[in-house]
Amino acid sequence: MAEIHLISDGKLEPGRFISLAAAVHPLVDYIHLREKHRSALELLGMAEQLLRAGIPASRLVINDRLDVALAAGAGAVQLAWHSLPTAAARAAASGLRLGRSVHSAAEAAEAGRQGADFCLFGHIFPTGCKPGQQGRGLALLEEAVRSTRIPLIAIGGMEPGNAGQVIRRGAAGIAVMSGICGADDPVAAARAYRLAVQEA
């Protein structure tokens, strides 16, 4: 079954994102806390609130901050280009699932060799998060899928109408930010994404 990763967009107030995550988590597989502007203390507080709101620890992913992931008891950490190397993170936290953000087939292959459990690959389609930049497209996604044995999750410009395309090209799932976080009805949006990946 293809996965759906919901990633916080850093625009919502903590309480609002926690309420949103609690409402949609039955429809998604992982909740990523990606709040680059917040301190470790603030991130830990948000993580603890998400857990109290019913998000299973195994489905909570902390972006970049290995220390916060460990302190919160989260199930996974998502490593960015500026984060610890995958091998170093694996040595420091053998019990965590490790995700790695990659942008090429070579980076995906290297992440797999270093012990990552999955990659976020993108951005696939043009997205408001990266204005003026072209998406990497489906052909490069296919190349990255072939380059590694670990699952690749497609990110960037994901909509219910194009989610099936990336699944059919070999992606193990999709990652969504504004499509759910910015939706007028986040639950309905999450349901539409779930239906799209199921049909693919």
RODO-2510 file (C-alpha; in nm, 4 decimals, decimal comma):
residues 200
     n   res          X          Y          Z
     1     m     0,0000     0,0000     0,0000
     2     a     0,1394     0,3377    -0,1012
     3     e     0,2132     0,5709     0,1888
     4     i     0,1022     0,9271     0,2530
     5     h     0,3346     1,1507     0,4532
     6     l     0,1834     1,4738     0,5862
     7     i     0,4494     1,7401     0,6429
     8     s     0,3831     2,0514     0,8474
     9     d     0,4388     2,3637     0,6392
    10     g     0,5598     2,5892     0,9200
    11     k     0,2766     2,8349     0,8578
    12     l     0,0165     2,7121     1,1044
    13     e     0,0176     2,7957     1,4718
    14     p     0,1172     2,4910     1,6794
    15     g    -0,2295     2,4352     1,8216
    16     r    -0,3905     2,4512     1,4804
    17     f    -0,1457     2,2054     1,3261
    18     i    -0,1880     1,9640     1,6168
    19     s    -0,5668     1,9754     1,5770
    20     l    -0,5321     1,9228     1,2026
    21     a    -0,2920     1,6308     1,2470
    22     a    -0,5199     1,4671     1,5029
    23     a    -0,8129     1,4939     1,2607
    24     v    -0,6365     1,3543     0,9536
    25     h    -0,3952     1,0991     1,0984
    26     p    -0,6284     0,8020     1,0347
    27     l    -0,6056     0,8878     0,6635
    28     v    -0,2262     0,9304     0,6409
    29     d     0,0659     0,7065     0,7358
    30     y     0,3178     0,9509     0,8829
    31     i     0,3118     1,2993     1,0342
    32     h     0,6318     1,5011     0,9801
    33     l     0,7050     1,7900     1,2130
    34     r     0,8992     2,0292     0,9910
    35     e     0,9194     2,3658     1,1640
    36     k     1,2575     2,5104     1,0711
    37     h     1,2008     2,8372     1,2534
    38     r     1,1255     2,6771     1,5895
    39     s     1,3709     2,5959     1,8671
    40     a     1,4406     2,2454     1,9924
    41     l     1,2324     2,3230     2,3011
    42     e     0,9371     2,4358     2,0901
    43     l     0,9650     2,1308     1,8647
    44     l     0,9729     1,8983     2,1619
    45     g     0,6627     2,0651     2,3009
    46     m     0,4793     2,0236     1,9707
    47     a     0,5889     1,6608     1,9421
    48     e     0,4632     1,5858     2,2914
    49     q     0,1306     1,7526     2,2125
    50     l     0,0965     1,5457     1,8944
    51     l     0,1526     1,2282     2,0925
    52     r    -0,1040     1,3340     2,3522
    53     a    -0,3477     1,4083     2,0688
    54     g    -0,3329     1,0443     1,9631
    55     i    -0,0619     1,0371     1,6959
    56     p     0,1204     0,7044     1,7424
    57     a     0,4893     0,7576     1,8187
    58     s     0,5808     0,5129     1,5422
    59     r     0,4166     0,7448     1,2892
    60     l     0,5742     1,0691     1,4105
    61     v     0,8724     1,1966     1,2115
    62     i     1,0876     1,4884     1,3281
    63     n     1,2567     1,6884     1,0537
    64     d     1,6341     1,7418     1,0902
    65     r     1,6530     1,7328     1,4716
    66     l     1,7775     1,3918     1,5806
    67     d     1,7979     1,5152     1,9404
    68     v     1,4302     1,6130     1,9446
    69     a     1,3268     1,2843     1,7827
    70     l     1,5091     1,0902     2,0534
    71     a     1,3828     1,3081     2,3380
    72     a     1,0226     1,2841     2,2181
    73     g     1,0354     0,9112     2,1530
    74     a     0,9376     0,9659     1,7896
    75     g     0,9610     0,6775     1,5487
    76     a     1,1672     0,8490     1,2813
    77     v     1,3803     1,1459     1,1832
    78     q     1,3928     1,3068     0,8388
    79     l     1,7451     1,4163     0,7477
    80     a     1,7906     1,7185     0,5216
    81     w     2,0961     1,8031     0,3108
    82     h     2,2404     2,0003     0,6022
    83     s     2,1599     1,7375     0,8664
    84     l     2,3893     1,4721     1,0081
    85     p     2,5174     1,2204     0,7534
    86     t     2,2939     0,9155     0,7370
    87     a     2,5627     0,6804     0,8660
    88     a     2,6334     0,9075     1,1655
    89     a     2,2642     0,9314     1,2497
    90     r     2,2312     0,5529     1,2226
    91     a     2,5230     0,5050     1,4609
    92     a     2,3736     0,7495     1,7110
    93     a     2,0154     0,6229     1,6940
    94     s     1,9967     0,2660     1,5751
    95     g     1,6334     0,2326     1,6800
    96     l     1,4955     0,5197     1,4702
    97     r     1,3695     0,4966     1,1156
    98     l     1,5835     0,7298     0,9068
    99     g     1,4505     0,9255     0,6125
   100     r     1,6752     1,1270     0,3832
   101     s     1,5778     1,4135     0,1529
   102     v     1,7404     1,3614    -0,1867
   103     h     1,7308     1,5336    -0,5231
   104     s     1,9036     1,2911    -0,7613
   105     a     1,9442     0,9214    -0,8302
   106     a     2,3030     0,9362    -0,7026
   107     e     2,1909     1,0877    -0,3721
   108     a     1,9183     0,8250    -0,3364
   109     a     2,1658     0,5446    -0,3972
   110     e     2,4102     0,6888    -0,1450
   111     a     2,1382     0,7291     0,1174
   112     g     2,0531     0,3632     0,0806
   113     r     2,4164     0,2583     0,1111
   114     q     2,4538     0,4634     0,4298
   115     g     2,1550     0,3005     0,5972
   116     a     1,8546     0,5242     0,5306
   117     d     1,5203     0,3472     0,5511
   118     f     1,3478     0,5692     0,2955
   119     c     1,4006     0,8858     0,0908
   120     l     1,1906     1,1870     0,0098
   121     f     1,2647     1,2667    -0,3547
   122     g     1,1683     1,5893    -0,5223
   123     h     1,0411     1,8218    -0,5998
   124     i     0,8541     1,6363    -0,8736
   125     f     0,6087     1,8990    -0,9964
   126     p     0,6233     2,2795    -0,9747
   127     t     0,5237     2,3919    -0,6277
   128     g     0,4538     2,7172    -0,4484
   129     c     0,7115     2,6145    -0,1875
   130     k     0,9838     2,6638    -0,4497
   131     p     0,8610     2,9459    -0,6733
   132     g     1,0208     2,9771    -1,0139
   133     q     1,1821     2,6328    -1,0065
   134     q     1,0935     2,3589    -1,2501
   135     g     1,0003     2,0204    -1,1095
   136     r     1,2418     1,7304    -1,1542
   137     g     0,9705     1,5352    -1,3267
   138     l     0,8666     1,1731    -1,3572
   139     a     1,1628     1,0508    -1,5621
   140     l     1,4115     1,1501    -1,2907
   141     l     1,1835     0,9948    -1,0298
   142     e     1,1958     0,6656    -1,2199
   143     e     1,5745     0,6888    -1,2407
   144     a     1,5978     0,7454    -0,8657
   145     v     1,3635     0,4534    -0,7946
   146     r     1,5860     0,2240    -1,0006
   147     s     1,9012     0,3471    -0,8267
   148     t     1,8204     0,2223    -0,4771
   149     r     1,6420    -0,0570    -0,2960
   150     i     1,4899     0,1665    -0,0287
   151     p     1,1432     0,3197    -0,0768
   152     l     1,1214     0,6619    -0,2413
   153     i     0,8459     0,8997    -0,1373
   154     a     0,7667     1,1647    -0,3986
   155     i     0,7315     1,5252    -0,2822
   156     g     0,6606     1,8559    -0,4502
   157     g     0,3395     1,9748    -0,6111
   158     m     0,1471     1,6642    -0,5072
   159     e    -0,2250     1,6828    -0,5790
   160     p    -0,4917     1,4119    -0,5862
   161     g    -0,4955     1,4490    -0,9629
   162     n    -0,1259     1,3679    -1,0123
   163     a    -0,0514     1,1426    -0,7144
   164     g    -0,1311     0,8314    -0,9130
   165     q     0,1316     0,9182    -1,1727
   166     v     0,4183     0,8974    -0,9250
   167     i     0,2906     0,5723    -0,7731
   168     r     0,2716     0,4152    -1,1186
   169     r     0,6309     0,5275    -1,1836
   170     g     0,7544     0,3354    -0,8806
   171     a     0,7270     0,5770    -0,5874
   172     a     0,6348     0,4060    -0,2615
   173     g     0,4189     0,6985    -0,1611
   174     i     0,3679     1,0742    -0,1630
   175     a     0,4463     1,3581     0,0762
   176     v     0,2012     1,6470     0,1061
   177     m     0,2316     1,9870     0,2712
   178     s     0,0039     2,2679     0,1544
   179     g    -0,2385     2,0298    -0,0169
   180     i    -0,3612     1,9300     0,3282
   181     c    -0,2253     2,1978     0,5635
   182     g    -0,3628     2,4762     0,3438
   183     a    -0,6909     2,3093     0,2521
   184     d    -1,0246     2,4553     0,3568
   185     d    -1,1249     2,1044     0,4635
   186     p    -0,8078     1,9105     0,5545
   187     v    -0,9966     1,5865     0,6251
   188     a    -1,1650     1,5910     0,2848
   189     a    -0,8302     1,6708     0,1221
   190     a    -0,6582     1,3828     0,3011
   191     r    -0,9394     1,1520     0,1961
   192     a    -0,8944     1,2577    -0,1677
   193     y    -0,5210     1,1841    -0,1534
   194     r    -0,5880     0,8441     0,0070
   195     l    -0,8348     0,7534    -0,2662
   196     a    -0,5894     0,8640    -0,5357
   197     v    -0,3044     0,6464    -0,4103
   198     q    -0,5371     0,3504    -0,3527
   199     e    -0,6670     0,3696    -0,7090
   200     a    -0,3098     0,3829    -0,8416
***
